[in-house]
Amino acid sequence: MNGVLNLFGFMGRGLLRTTERIGDGTMLCSRAIGHLFTPPWLGRQLVIQLYAIGFGSLIIIAITGAFTGMVLALQGYYTLAKFGSESLLGSAVALSIIRELGPVLGALMMTGRAGSSITAEIGIMRVTEQLDALEMMAVNPVRQVILPRIIATLIALPLLIAIFDVVGLGAGYLVGVNLLGVNAGAYIGETIAKVTMHDLLTGWVKSAVFGLLIGCICTFLGYRAVPTTEGVAQATTRAVVTASVSILIADYIITSFFL
């Protein structure tokens, strides 16, 4: 009996800690976004973060998009060939990339490449007391440090996902038409006929939501990191895991609304 009570007590304490962390993170992100509408505006900091987060993730996004499109074309062709529907390969690849794989894989790549960097950078600022120094100089660290990174991820990820989609569609076309011999007219025609603005809107909404999640989670965990080297390492690992799981959960929720 005591073992069962201890188990429920452990689960309850874990749930309360998780709820507290979610509430703390939501409040911090809301405070940061609230500063967006009050001067002074940090245009220079935003440009620096856009370059570091967006341009810095461009190569890995393009590579991931290319191989995703090629794998989809290969797998899709041999699946559709069983039903004699090879002409539908273009629409199958396009819908898979635009609606699901583009936003999800692109967000996961950005989490691993840029999200971990954001958390580690802010955590190191906590260890070296740079955040405390900003407060001593009457500079709000939430505005100066957190806000530019959240807005940068919110802007950069949809743009990177658009590049992911274009590269993935192009790679899928090359494999489907040039390697597998699908008719080029049928490939392009089915793609144009089947892909609608609703599909594009679904991908855009997912990209924006995922970008906001990455920015809020990674900045929060870096800001609240224990000011030790081990604390920063744990916060960075936790940020990647939490952001990745949150992306997958949000993907299911958004998909259920846009079906």
N, C-alpha and C positions, 0 to 999 in steps of 0.2 A: 504493500500500500504506500509506504513511504517513497519507494522508488517511482511509482506513478506520479505522486504529488511533486517530487523533485523534478521529474521530466516536464510536467506542465508548468512548474515554476520557471524552469530554464527557458522553455518556449515563450512564456509570457514576458520574461525579462528581455529576451531577444527581440520580440515584437515591439515592445515599448522603446527599446533603444533604436530600432530601425525607424519607427514612426517619428521619434525625436529628431533623428538625423535628416529624414526627409523634410520635416517641417523647418529645420534650421537651414537646410540647403535652399528650400523654396523661398524663405524669407530673404536670404542673402542675395539670391538671383533677382528677386523682385526689387530689392533696394538698388541693386546695380542698374537694372533696366530703367528704374525710375529716374536715375541721374541722366539718362539719355535726353530728357526733355528740358533740362536746365543747363544754362551756361556755367562755366566755359566748356566748349566742345573740344574733345581730344582728337582732332583730325590727324595729327602727326602720329600719335600712338596707334590709331586705327590702321593707318597705312602700313606702319611697321609690322603690326600683327597680321594684316592681310598678306603681306609678302611672306612672312615666316610660316604662317599656317597654310595659306592657299598655294602660293607658288612652290613652297617647299614640299607640298604633297602631290604636286602635279605629275611627276614621273611615275610614282608608285600607283597613282590612280589610272594613268594611261596604260601602264603595263597590265594591271589587273583587269581593266576593261577589255583590252585586246584579247587576252587569253580566255576571259569569260565568254566573249562572243564566239571565239573559235571552238571552245568546248561545247557550247550550246548548239552550234551548227552541226558538229559531228554527232552528238548524242541525238539531237532532234531529227537529223536526216535518217538515221537507222531506225528510229522509232516510227517516224511517219512512213518510211518505206514499207513497213509491214502492212500498212493500210492503203498503200498506193496514193498517198497524199503528199508527195515530196514538194509539190508546188506551194504548200502552206508553210514551208520552212521559214520564209522571210517573216511572216507575221508571228510565228511562234517565237523566233529569236527576239524580234522587236518587242513584243509584249512582255516577255520574260525579263528582258533587260530594263525596259522603261518603267514597268510597274513594280518589280520586286528586286531583282539582283543588282541593278544599278544603285538605287538608294541604299540598300542594306550593305552590300559589299563595299561601296564607296565610304559609307559612314564607319564601318568597321576598320577599314584601312586608315582613315583619318584618326580614329581613336588610337590605334596603335602607334601611328607616326607622330601626330601633332598633339593629341590629347595627353599622352604620357609626358610629352615635353612641357606642356602647359602646367600640369600638376607638379612636376619636378622643379620647374623654374620658380613657381610661386612658393613651393615648399622650401627651396633654398633661400628665398628672400625672407621667409619666416625664421629659418635657422640663423641667418646672418643679421637678423634684426633690422632689415631694410624696411619692412612694413611698419615696425615700431618707430623708426626714424621718420617715415612719412607722416605718421600721426603727430609726432613731436613738432614737425614743421607745419602743422595745421593743413596737411594735404590728405584728403580722404583716400585711403588705399583701395576702397571698393570702387570709387570712380576712376582712379588713376591706373589700377592694375587689373581689376576683374572686368570692368565694363568693356574695355577695348577688345579683350579676348573673347568675350561672349558674342559681341557684335561681329567680330571677325569670323568666327566659326559659323555664325548664322548666315553671313553673306557668302563665305568661301565655299561651303559645302554644296549648295545648289549649283554653283558655277562648275565645281569639279565634277558633280554628278552629270551635268550636261555634257562635259567632255568625255566622261566615262561612257555615256550612252552613245555618243557619236563614234568613238573609237570602237566600242563593242559591236555596233551595227556594221561598221565598215569591215571589221575583222570577220564577222559572221558572213558577210557578203562574199568576201574573198574565198573563204573556205567552202561555202555552199555552192557558189557559181563556178569558181576556177578549179577547185579541187574535187568537188563531188559531182559537178556537172548539172546542177539545177539550172533551169532556164532563167536567164537574167531578167527578162520581162515579167515572168510569173513571180519571181522572187520580189522584185520591186513593187509590182502591181498589188500583190497580196499584202505587202507591208503597208502601202498607202491606204488600201481599202479597209484594213482591219484596225489600224492604230487611229484613235480618235483623240480629241482634246481632253476627254475625260481621263484617258490613260495618262496623258502628259500631266494633267493637273494632279493626279494621284502621285506621280513621281515627284513633282515639285513640292507638294505638301509634305510628303515624307522627308524630303531632303531638308526642308526648313525646320521641321520638328526635330529631326535627328541632329542637325547642327546646333539647335538651342540646347538639346539634352547634353551633347558633348561639352559645349561651352560651360553650362551651369555645373555639371557634375565634376568636371576636371578642375575648374577654378575653385569650387567649394572645397573639394578634398585637399587641394594644395593649400588653400587658405587656412584650413582647420588642421593641417598636418602637425603632428608632434614635432617640436623643434629639435630633432636629432637626425643624424644620418639614417638610422634605422626607421625612424618615423616617416621621413620623406620617401624612402624606398617602399614602405608598406602603403603609404598614401598613393604612390604612383601605380603600384600593382592593383590596389583596390579601385582606383579610378578607371583603369582599363577594363577590369572585370565588370564593374557596376555599369559603366557606360555601354559596354557591349550587350549585357543582358537587358538593359533598359531599351536599347535600340530594337532588339528582337521583340520585346513585349509591345513597344509602341507600334512596331510594324504590323503586328496582328490586330491591334485595336484600330489603326487607321484603315487597314485593308477591309475590316469588317464594316466600316462606315462607307467605303467607296465602292463596294461591290454592286 
